[in-house]
Structures are given as structure tokens and as C-alpha cells.
Amino acid sequence: MSCGEPHETDCSEVLDHLYEYLDREMPDSDCEKFKEHFDECSPCFEKYGLEQEVKKLVKRCCGQ
């Protein structure tokens, strides 16, 4: 998945570590790089939004 544009942080790296980002399990410096990437890359931002909703749904259904 990629928007076809070059980014400082590659799309594959962002997607490989998406749940670390969602779970806030990465250093602040990496979080900032991911935020910048999402601002520039709509396909990755859409994937982030989808995974965020899945995480909320699982939490709601599993009661955790």
C-alpha cells in the first residue's frame, strides 16, 4: 500500500508497526514520524483509521 509518493518513513514500515503506534508502545520520536507520514499519505491514514475502529470494536465487544 502506498500513495506512490516518496516519504521520509516508508509505507511498509508504518504498516508493519501500526499496532505499536495505536497501542502507544513506541518512542515519541517514532510517533511523530508516523503522524507526519499519515498527514502525507492518505492510503496509510485510511488503514490507520480502519485499524483504530477495529481496535475500538474489539475492546467494546470483549469488555477490556
C-alpha positions in Angstrom: 0.0 0.0 0.0 1.3 3.4 -0.9 0.2 6.7 -2.4 3.1 6.5 -4.9 4.9 9.4 -3.3 8.3 9.1 -1.5 8.1 9.6 2.2 10.7 10.0 4.9 9.2 7.0 6.6 8.3 4.2 4.2 4.7 3.0 4.0 5.7 -0.6 4.7 7.5 0.5 7.9 4.4 2.4 9.0 2.1 -0.5 8.3 4.4 -3.1 9.9 4.4 -1.1 13.2 0.8 0.3 13.1 -0.4 -1.6 16.2 2.7 -0.4 18.2 1.6 3.2 17.2 -2.1 2.5 18.0 -1.1 1.0 21.4 1.3 3.8 22.1 4.2 1.3 22.5 6.8 3.2 20.6 9.1 6.1 21.4 7.7 9.7 20.9 10.2 10.4 18.1 8.8 7.5 16.1 5.2 8.5 16.9 6.0 11.9 15.4 7.4 10.4 12.2 4.2 8.3 11.9 2.0 11.3 12.4 3.9 13.2 9.7 3.5 10.1 7.4 -0.3 10.0 8.0 -0.5 13.7 7.1 1.2 13.0 3.8 -0.2 9.6 2.8 -3.9 9.1 2.6 -3.8 5.3 2.0 -1.9 4.8 5.2 -4.1 7.2 7.0 -7.2 5.3 5.9 -5.6 2.0 7.1 -4.8 3.6 10.4 -8.4 4.8 10.8 -9.7 1.3 9.9 -7.4 -0.4 12.4 -8.3 2.1 15.0 -12.0 1.3 14.6 -11.4 -2.4 14.7 -9.5 -2.0 17.9 -12.3 0.0 19.4 -14.8 -2.6 18.3 -12.8 -5.5 19.8 -12.4 -3.5 23.1 -16.2 -2.9 23.2 -17.1 -6.5 22.4 -14.6 -8.1 24.7 -15.1 -5.7 27.5 -11.4 -4.9 28.0 
